[in-house]
Structures are given as C-alpha cells and as structure tokens.
Amino acid sequence: MNTLHSSLQDYLALRRGLGFKMNDAGRMLPGFVSFLEARHESYITAQSALEWAQGGFKSEAQHPVQ
C-alpha cells in the first residue's frame, strides 16, 4: 500500500473513531487518491483538488461496474 492510500485509511479510521460516519468520503476519496497517483503526485495540492472536483474523476457510484 502506498503512502497516499495508507494516509487515507488512517484519516478515515481516525474520523470514524471520532464518531463521523464518513460514508461519502469513504466512497469518493479513494478515487481522489487514484487520480493523484495517475498524475504521479505524492501529495495533495489545491490545484489537484480543484481539477478532480471539477470533473477529473470517475466515481463507482456514478459509473457502476456491470
């Protein structure tokens, strides 16, 4: 597991441990991490987050596997 995916799992576990459900984040953030990896980025930037949020991503919820 790479650093971004590991960090994401740690983040989600922490927030869930604090009582947050993190349902939407748990579905969407792995896609964001994959987006960053595809661009060979090792950390999050505002520019990357904006590009992803403006449509540079595919969500399983939006495009279910058949």
N, C-alpha and C positions, 0 to 999 in steps of 0.2 A: 504494500500500500504506500502510495507516495505521500509527500508532506501535505499537500492541499487536501487530499481525501482524508488523511488522518486528522488534520486540524478540523475539518468539517465534522467528522464523527465526534471529536472531543467537544466541539462547540454545541452540537445538538444534544449530546449527553448532559452537558452542564446545564443548558437551558431547560431540558426536560426534568432534570434533577431538581431544578428550582420551581417546578410546577407548571411550566409552559408546555402546551401540547405540541407546538411546532409542526403541525400536520402539513401545512402548505410549504413551509420552509424545508421540511424533510423530503418533500417531493421535488421542489424546484431547485434547491441549492446544489444537489449532485450534478444537475445539468449545467449550472454555472461553473462548477469546478471542471467539468469536462470541456466546456467552452474555453476556459483558461488554459487547460492542458493542450488543446488543439492549437492554440496560439503560442505554445511554449512559454507561457508566463508562469513564473514561480511565486508571484504574489498578486494581490488584488489592487487594482488602481481604479480611480473614479472613472477614467475613460473606458476601461474594460467593462465595468459595471453598467455604465450608460449604454454602451454598444449592445451588451447582452440584453438589457432591459428593453431596448428599442427594437428587438426582434432578431438578434443574432443568436437565437437559441431555439431548440425544439424540446417540447415537454412531452413526456409519455402521456400525460393527461390530455394534451391537445392532439397527439398523434399516437393512439394506442396501437400496440403490436397486434396483428391479426394472426 
